[in-house]
Amino acid sequence: MDPLSLTTLLAAAAMAGWVDAVVGGGGLLLLPALLVAAPGVPVATALGTNKLAAIFGTSTAAVTYARRTKIDWMVAGPSAGLAVCCAGVGAALAGAVPAGAYRPVVLAVLVAVALFVVFRPRLGVVAVPARRTRLRVVAAVAVAGVGVALYDGLIGPGTGTFLVVAFTALVGADFVHGSAMAKVVNAGTNLGALVVFAATGHVWWLLGAAMAVCNVAGAALGARMALRRGAGFVRIVLLVVVFALVAKLGYDQWRAG
């Protein structure tokens, strides 16, 4: 890899760490950058190397949030535990699922998420503790620890965004606390997927380690900014990331069709 490509990739890793720490979706930046910087790399290897970088970034963000705000461990803990296993299952199936089979579904879900957030302007801006019933906690754990975790192992980009929306909509967290819980679960999904990709030889360890350093730097900055600027800032970043994901997947679907 030439120096310019490597520098661009490391810069993308730092930016991805920032985006992931605030609201998720850093894979939208890092995966395409990795595929461009290393033409011909197998998709599974790109996913595995991305997971190596991302697990350090999400873990850094999770620790930063945990030190400065209260995390609902009754929701985040079980979700993260399930996520390790379910993301591993998703990663094991990643090579067997063609892009055309999931892209339209993911695109539709993202559009629904965007509309949901736009037309509910108070969502996540202020916490709604009354929503945190036992049934909703179980639903949040199932959605985050099983559904979103499987998606992260299979595909990846947008995982953190889905987690934030799940925690705000289902258990009434504000966006800052929802993002804090999302980082804990996202660290679990990254771990589960990374174990499988590593076991099958789909990780470039040296490159992934270099990307991890930059990802950590971006994640630490992003978590601090989210905590300092509050839920309104996170909501704006969430909408930008969701619309960017919709545009990216929409373009991919149009090009494939």
NORSULCOR-V355537 format. One record per helix or strand of 3 or more residues. SS is the DSSP state (h for helix, s for strand). FROM is the first residue (numbers start at 1). LEN is the number of residues. If there is no record, write none. Layout:
ss={SS | SS}
from={FROM | FROM}
len={LEN | LEN}
//
This chain:
ss={h | h | h | h | h | h | h | h | h | h | h}
from={3 | 27 | 43 | 73 | 99 | 129 | 134 | 159 | 175 | 205 | 231}
len={20 | 11 | 26 | 24 | 20 | 3 | 21 | 13 | 25 | 25 | 26}
//
